[in-house]
Amino acid sequence: MLEGSGDLRRKLRENAARFRAGLASLGFHLVPGSHPIIPVMLGDAKLATAMADRLLEEGIYVIGFSFGGPRGQARIRTQISAAHEREHLDRALAAFGKVGRQLGVIQ
């Protein structure tokens, strides 16, 4: 697969860029980069856990991280793949927007 077409790598880059841009436009604080692992910085461990739980209720599986990192650097870990379709990304962005507003993370 790696030696063949670059379609999957291209789709992965496009998906990651689309999702990152969508999160940023919603007002989330992101770690800069272009990697398909996109940390959404929240700062507070309880907030990260609550947001991950609420996103799961919306059908979006993410991980809230706080243990093992610097204090005040809690985050939601998202990971985009080439298997995601535009509809998947749009649904996840809508859920992030909904939950982010409910929890006061974004306006």
C-alpha positions in Angstrom: 0.0 0.0 0.0 2.8 2.4 0.9 4.6 1.9 -2.4 1.4 2.3 -4.4 -0.8 5.3 -4.7 -0.4 8.2 -2.3 -4.2 8.6 -2.1 -4.5 7.5 1.5 -1.7 9.7 2.8 -3.2 12.6 0.8 -6.7 12.0 2.3 -5.2 11.7 5.8 -3.5 15.1 5.4 -6.7 16.7 4.0 -8.8 15.2 6.8 -6.5 16.4 9.5 -6.3 19.9 8.0 -10.1 20.1 7.7 -10.7 18.9 11.2 -8.0 21.1 12.7 -9.4 24.2 10.8 -12.9 23.3 12.0 -11.9 23.1 15.6 -9.9 26.3 15.4 -12.8 28.1 13.8 -15.1 27.0 16.7 -12.6 28.7 19.0 -10.8 25.7 20.5 -7.2 26.1 21.6 -5.1 23.5 19.7 -1.5 22.5 19.8 0.1 23.8 16.6 1.0 21.3 13.9 -0.2 19.3 11.0 -0.2 15.8 12.6 -3.4 13.8 12.5 -3.3 13.6 16.3 -4.9 16.9 17.3 -4.8 17.8 21.0 -7.6 20.1 22.1 -6.2 22.0 25.1 -8.6 22.5 28.0 -6.2 23.0 31.0 -8.4 21.5 33.7 -8.5 17.7 34.2 -12.1 17.6 35.4 -13.2 19.6 32.4 -11.3 17.3 30.0 -13.0 14.3 31.5 -16.4 15.9 31.5 -16.0 16.9 27.8 -14.8 13.4 26.8 -17.8 11.9 28.6 -20.3 14.3 26.9 -18.7 13.8 23.5 -19.2 10.0 24.0 -22.9 10.7 24.7 -22.9 12.4 21.3 -21.3 9.4 19.6 -17.8 10.8 19.4 -15.1 8.7 21.1 -12.2 10.8 22.4 -9.8 10.5 25.3 -9.4 13.1 28.0 -5.7 13.3 29.1 -4.4 14.9 32.3 -2.3 12.4 34.2 1.4 12.2 33.3 1.5 15.6 31.7 2.3 19.1 33.2 -0.3 20.5 35.6 -2.8 22.7 33.7 -2.2 20.9 30.4 -5.2 18.6 30.3 -6.5 18.0 26.9 -8.8 16.0 24.6 -6.9 13.8 22.2 -8.4 13.4 18.8 -7.0 11.2 16.1 -8.0 11.6 12.5 -7.6 8.9 9.8 -7.9 8.4 6.1 -11.0 6.2 6.8 -12.9 9.2 8.0 -15.3 10.7 5.5 -16.3 14.3 5.3 -19.6 13.5 7.0 -17.8 11.9 10.0 -15.6 15.0 10.4 -18.6 17.3 10.2 -20.5 15.3 12.7 -17.6 15.3 15.1 -17.1 19.1 14.7 -20.8 19.7 15.4 -20.6 17.6 18.6 -17.4 19.5 19.7 -19.2 22.8 19.1 -22.3 21.7 21.0 -20.5 20.2 24.0 -17.9 23.0 24.0 -20.6 25.6 24.2 -22.5 23.7 26.9 -19.4 23.4 29.1 -18.3 27.0 28.5 -15.1 26.1 26.6 -16.1 28.1 23.6 -18.7 30.7 22.9 
